[in-house]
Amino acid sequence: MTRVRTAGIAVTALGVVGYGLGALVTYPGRAFSVTAVMVGITLWAIGGDVR
């Protein structure tokens, strides 16, 4: 489950960066950054606890 958690963190970070860039510059597909944040948080949550 560590890989799922790591993927979730990465997808969340990319989504946040994409959202920030989308607030400054218009580019095609910028709405998918919100979806990436939602998917990333979900993966992060189901990824389990790292102990």
Summary of the structure (lengths in Angstrom):
residues: 51
radius of gyration: 12.1
end to end distance: 11.4
largest distance: 41.2
contacts: 146
relative contact order: 0.30
helix: 75%
strand: 0%
